[in-house]
């Protein structure tokens, strides 16, 4: 690490976030460009991101680990849908074996990033969350890999009467370690992946668990052990087996997604038939498992070995499709008038979306409003120099996209080194660009935050792909220079900030 002589350390790349994305990007950076100095700053006191933050019962992956694990490091367990502890161990082992952990500094929250064209670098203002101290760090590139939701704040609607409730109210994002729930009456509000995970886990020891959902979700059982993957691992060496299992499951994910988009009625009927088969005879499937939207308009929920349906059949869990009118002293009252008794209410009501960790960003003194920028290749934003980010897939395993972004980022930096460039920025087409929301996804936590997010274009490298096969072409094989990137040597890197405003006006929101 270079010392700049100003009391600030200088690195080639600053990675923000030591979770699944940050560790993955670091691998490609050090593997392809071992001469680059990089540092990973993590706001929390340990690595792992989501998989260390969430501690609620039953937390697990909702993608198979053949595709959710890194391409460069095989997943060795027979567990295809794995609990958080196993995933966290995998991340820690990966960071240690690759030497990435020596580049991680925990309890370091980046609060501000300032780009100076005169100096050709970013200056990061860093809060030491363990001591309260502050420091600064300069970097040629910044890569934001902290995911897309707030770690310090969850989403909870304003429910009437919460102050009257005599029991305990908990949000899964902040699960108390000492919370006792055995034998208790529990109401879980919500119908997303968190609720689907919590309900069967709680039902093992609770008196009864009732999931209250405003809107049903598509739910599909998958085996927790992938027998085909197990057979492949027994037959081939680890790397080869991993490649085979990964390719097979990528094709499976893509097939389910494609069928859902092309033949939504067919997929809807198939899922409902599976649900009906796993539920007690006469169960009102049309009420509790009949979403008003098409499959994959929102993420399809996976339940390993049908554990949710098993809990319903056993009578230890139930689902009620209704709206909460008010909390009462001893539970919740629904809009239908029905009252549900509860000792414990869990508000599994979602996340608060937040890209880039809430970091304040300036370019040559001008504050950056991310909603005024357009994504390029799902990695950069127009007119923001030497700035990259990673957001994984919402319709497939998150890590598939992260790996491709890490590969492309390393290729981009190698191209700049070979050509002698120091600064890179994406520039919008001269003839303008129609734009769309960055995330074309119907989940509530996405829809609540779209106005604050960057946009995506309607064509070419400005369209953020959700198709792994298309992204392989765009990020792994397509030339780095496609006419949208402007490269500059260090001494010619000054950006005419007066030109930013007209550039921002060349995109047109279409919805």
N, C-alpha and C positions, 0 to 999 in steps of 0.2 A: 504494500500500500504506500503510495507516494504522499509525502508531506508537502503541502503547497507553500510553506513558509509563512502562512497567515494564521497558523494554529488550527487549520482545518485539514483533515485527511482528504486525499483525492483518489478516487477509484475510477476504473473504466465504466463499470456498470453497477448501479445501485438497484437491488431488487427489494421491493417492499412487500413483506409477507413471507413467512416460512411455513406455509401449509403445502397442500398437494401441488398447487400451481407453482409456487416459488421454488420448491425443491426440484420440480420437473424442469423448469426453465434453467436453473443453475446447472443441472446435469449437461444439457446440450451446450451451454456456454463454455463450461470447462472442458468438455469432451472435444468440441470442435475448435475452440480457441483457447488453448491452455495458457497462453501468454497474457490473457486478459485478467486484470485484477477486478474482483467483484466482492460485494458485501451484501448480505441479506439482513435487513432490519425487521424485527418482529416486535409488535407492540405488546404482546402477551409474554408471560414469563417462561414459555416453552414453545417448541415447534409443534406443528400438527394442525393448526387452524381449526376448522370445523370439527375435526375428529378428536380434538382435545377440549374444545369449548363445550360441546353438548354432552351432558352427563345423564340425561333422562333414561329411564329403564327401557331396554330393548333397542337402543339406537344402533342402527346398522346401515349398510349400503342399500340403495334401491336400484343398483345396477350390478351386473355380474362382474366378478373381480378379474376375469380374463381380460375384459376391456377397461375396467376401472383402474386396474393397476397400470404401472408404466410399461411401455413397450420394451424398454431397455432392461427391465428387471422382472423376471417371471414371478407370478403369484404361485406359491408352492402348495398352499393348503387345498384340501378337497372342498372347503366351504366356498361355494360360488357366491352366495349372499352372506357377507361376513359382518360380524359385530364390530362396533367402533374400536374396541380394544385391539383386535387383530389388525385393523387398518392402521391404527396409530403405531403399533409395533413395526409394521411394514415400512411406514414412513421413517421412523427413527432408525431402523436398520439400514434403509437406503441412504439416508443422510450420512450415517457413520461409515458405511462401507465405501461410499464415494468420496469421503472427505469433505462433503458439503457442510457438515456440522461445524467445522472449524471456521467457516465463513459467516456463521449466523451469530448475530448479536440480539439477544432477547431483551425484553423490557425497554425497547427503543421505538417510540412512536414518532413517525414522521408527521409533522403538523403543517409544514409549509415547504413548497418547492418553488424556487425562483430561477428562471433561465436568464443568463446573460449572454447576448450575442457577442459582446466585446471579448468576453473570456471564453466563450464556446463551451459552457458547462452549466450544470444545474447546481444550485446550493440548497441543501436540505437542512431545515431546522428540525432538530430531533429532541424530543422530550424523553428523559430517562424516567420511566414510570416507576422504577423501584426506589429511586433516590430523590426525585424531583429536580434533578439537575437538567441543564440544557447543553446541547453542543451543536456544531455544524459540520457538515460533510459535503464535499463537492464531488460531482460525478459527470462524466461525459454523457452517459445515458442513464435514464431512469426506466425501470420496468415495474409497473404496479401489478402485483400478483396476489392481492389480498382478498380475492373473491368479489362478491357483489351485494353483500348485505352488511348491515351494522352489527357488530359484535356486542356493542354496549347498550343496545336498545332494541327491544322486540316490538312487534305490532300487536296491540290489544285494543279492540273497539271499546267505545265508552258504553259499558253495560249499566243499565239503571239498577240501583239498589245494592251495589257491591259493598257499600259500607254497612249494610244490614246483615250480611251473611256472617254467621257465627263460626263457620269452619275456616279452612285454609284455602287460599287462592294461589295458584302457582302457574307461571309460564314456563314451558319446557326449556326455553333458552337459558333460564336461570334456575335450574333444578337444585334445591337444597340437598346437601349430602346426607343430612340426618332426617330426611322426611320419612315418616312411617305411614304406610298405607295398607298394610295387611289387615284384612277383615273389614275395611271401610267401604262405604258407599261412595263411588267416585263418578263424577260427571266430567267428560272430556268434550270441550266445545271445539269443533273443527272437523274437517274431513280430508285434510291433505296427508302427505307422507308421514308427518310427525304423529298425527292422530292414529293413522293406520299402524304405526309401529308401537305406540304407547298402549293402545287398548288391549291387545293380546298379552303383552308383557305384564301389565297391571292385573289383568284378569286371573293370572296364575295364583295370586294370593289375596286379592281384594275380595270384599264381600260381593260386590257387583260393580261392573263398569258400564256406564251408558254413554255412548257417543252421540252428541247432538250435532247434527249437520244441517246447515241451511240449504245446501245443494249437494246432491250425491256426486260421487267420484267413480270413475272407471277403476275397477279393482281386478287384478289378475294374479292367480297363484303361480309361483314358480318353485321348483325344487331348490332347497338350500344347497344341495350337493349336485353338481353337474356331472352326471355319470359319463357322458361322452368325453368331458375334459379329463376325468380321472383315468379313463382307459388310454387316452392319448398320452398322458404323463407317464403311464407305466410302459408305454411302447417306445417313446422317443426321449432324447436328451432334453433337459429343462428348456433351453432356449428354443429348440425346434418345436417342442410340445406347446410352449407358450405362443409361438407364432401361429401354429395351426388352430389352437383354441380361440385365440384372439380373432383371427380372420373369420372363423365360423360364426362366432357370436356377433361380430360386426355385421355380417350378412344377415343374421337373424334380426338384429335390431333394425336394420334398414328395411327389411321386408315388412316387419310389423308396422313401421312408420309409413312406408309407401302404401301398404294396403289400407291403412287408416285414412290416409288423405284421398286415395282414389276411390275406395269403396267403404265409406264410413258406415253405411247401413249394414253391410255384411259383417264388419268387425264388431259393431254394436251388438248385433244379434248373437254372434259367437261368444262375446264376453258375458252377455246376459245368460246364455245357455250354460256356460261354465259356472257362473254364480249360482244359478238355480240348482244345479247338480250338487253343489257343496253346502247348500243351506237346508234347514229343516223343511219338510213337505208343507206346502201352503204358505211359506214365507212370502211377504209382500215385496218381491224383487222389483216390481214396477215402481214401487215407492222409494225404496232405500238404495237401489242400485241402477237407477235409470237417469243419468245426467241429462240436462237439457241442451248439451252441446255435443259435438262430434268427438270421437276418440282422438286424443292427442291435440285437441285445441288447448287442453291443459295436460299436465304430465299424468300419465297413467301410473297408478299406484301398484307396486308389486308387494305381495305378501308371501313370504317364504313358507313353503309347505302348506299354504292355505291356513296359516295360524289364526287369522281373524275369523274365518268361517268356522274353524274348529271351536273357538271360544263362544261363538254364537250358538252353535249346536249344543255345546255343553251347558248353556244357560248362564254362564259366568259373565257374558257381555251381551249388550243389545245396542241397536242403532235406532235413533228417533230422528226423522226428517221433519224439522220444524224450526221456528225462530225463537230465540230467547227474548221474552218480554221484559223480565226483571229477575234479579236475584232476590231471594227471600231470606229469612233468618236461617232456614234449614235446607236450602237448595235453590233450584231455579224454577220459575214459572214460564211456560212456553206461550206463544201467541194463541195456541189452540185452547189454552186454559189448563192444560195438564201440568201438574207439578211433579218434579223429579227430586227426591230427597238426596242430599249429598253431605258427606263430611268433608270432602275434598273436591274442589273444582279446578280443572286444568284448562287453561285458555290456550289451546293449540291453534291460535288464530293467525299465525304467519310471521313473516319477517318484514323488516324495513330495508328496502333496497338502497344500496349506497355504493356506487363505483368509486374506486380510488381511495377508499378509506376516509373520505371526508377531508382529504388534504387540500389546503388552499394552494392554488397554482397561479403563478405569474410568469409572463413572458416579457422580458425587458420592461418590467415595472407595471405592465398592464394585467389586471386580473383576468383569468380565464373562466368563461362561462361554458361548461362542457356541453350544455344544450344547444349551443351555437356552432358546434363542430360535428363533422361527419366522419364515421369510422372508415378506415382504409385496411382492407384485408382482415378485418376483425382484430387488428393489432395496434394500429396507430390512429391518430386523429389529425385531420387536416390543419396545417399551419402551426402545429405544436412540435418544435424540433426535438429530435432525440428522445422521444417519449413513447413508450410502448405499454401495453396492458394485456391481460389475459382473462378472458371469460370463456368457460367451457360450454359444451352443448347442453341445451335444456331438453332435447328430444332423444338423447343417447348418453353414453357415459361421458361425464365431464372431462375426463383425462384424455380422451381421444383427441379433442381439440387442443388441449394444452400441449400435448406432444408435438403436434404439427406447428403450433405457434412458436414453440421453443426452437424447433428445427429452422424455421424461416428466419427467426431473429438472429440465430448464429450465422446463417447464410448471408443475411443483410450486412452484418458487421464484418464478415470476411470479405465481402464485395467492397465495402468502404475501405478496408485496409489495403486491398490489392490496388485500388484506384487512387489511393491517397486522399480520400475524403474524410472530413471530420464531422460534418453536420448533415443531417438528412431530415427532410420534411416532406409530407405528402401535400400535393396541391390539387385543388379541385379542377375539373375540366373547365376550359375557357368558355365553353358553350353552356355551362351550368349543369345542374344535376337535380332531378326530382328525388325527394327523400321520403323515407318511411321510418317508423319507430325502430330503434335499435334491436329490441327484442320483440319478435312477432309471436307472443305467447300470452294466453288468456288468463294466467294465474293472477289472483288478486294483488299479491305483493308486487308483481310487475306492473299491472295497470295503474296502481296508485302512484307510481314513481316515473312513468314514462316522460312526463314533461321536463324532468330534471336531467334526463340522460342524453348523451349524444344521439345523433340520427345515423341511419345507414342510407346509402344510395340505392337507386333502382336498377343499377347495372354494374357489370364489370367488377373490378377489385373493390369498389365502394359498397357492394352488396355483401353483407355478412352471411356467409353460407351456414346452413344447418345440416349439410350433407357431407359426411366424411369422405366419400369418393370424390366429390367436387373439390373439397379442401385439399386432398392429396395432390390434385393437379395444380391448384392455385398456390399452395404453401410449400410443397415439397419439390415440385418439378418445374413450375413456371419460372421464367427468368426474373431476377430481382428487379431489374429496371424495366418498367412497363410504360414509361412516359408519365407516370403520376408522381414520381419521386424527384425531388430536386436535391442534388448533392452540392456541397460547398467545402472548400478547404478551410482550415481553421481561421486564417486571417481574412477571409471573405465571408465570414459567417454572420455578419451583422444583418439583422432583419429590419426592413423598413416597416416599422410598426404602423405607420399611416396606411399601409396597404392592406392591413388585416381586415378592416371593416368591409370594403367592397368585396373581398374574397368571401367573407362570411355570407354575403347577400346573394351569392350565386347558387345557393341551393334552395329548393322550393319544397316545403312540406306538402305531401299529397294526402296525408290523413293523420 
